[in-house]
Amino acid sequence: MAKTRLKCPCGEMITAPDEDLLVERAYAHLAAEHPALADTYTRDEVLFMAY
């Protein structure tokens, strides 16, 4: 089953129709809202937190 939702600890809910776009949107959110963390998460770590 594909993971299509991720709730950031800041409260932002990130959704996408597939995992590739979810990871892309998560990285975009990190870059915009949490730039100090933008380069700290791998794709696998993002998907581990997703559901």
Secondary structure in CASP SS format (residue, H / E / C, confidence):
PFRMAT SS
TARGET T0000
AUTHOR 0000-0000-0000
METHOD secondary structure of the structure
MODEL  1
M C 1.00
A C 1.00
K C 1.00
T C 1.00
R E 1.00
L E 1.00
K E 1.00
C C 1.00
P C 1.00
C C 1.00
G C 1.00
E C 1.00
M E 1.00
I E 1.00
T E 1.00
A C 1.00
P C 1.00
D C 1.00
E H 1.00
D H 1.00
L H 1.00
L H 1.00
V H 1.00
E H 1.00
R H 1.00
A H 1.00
Y H 1.00
A H 1.00
H H 1.00
L H 1.00
A H 1.00
A H 1.00
E H 1.00
H C 1.00
P H 1.00
A H 1.00
L H 1.00
A C 1.00
D C 1.00
T C 1.00
Y C 1.00
T C 1.00
R H 1.00
D H 1.00
E H 1.00
V H 1.00
L H 1.00
F H 1.00
M H 1.00
A C 1.00
Y C 1.00
END
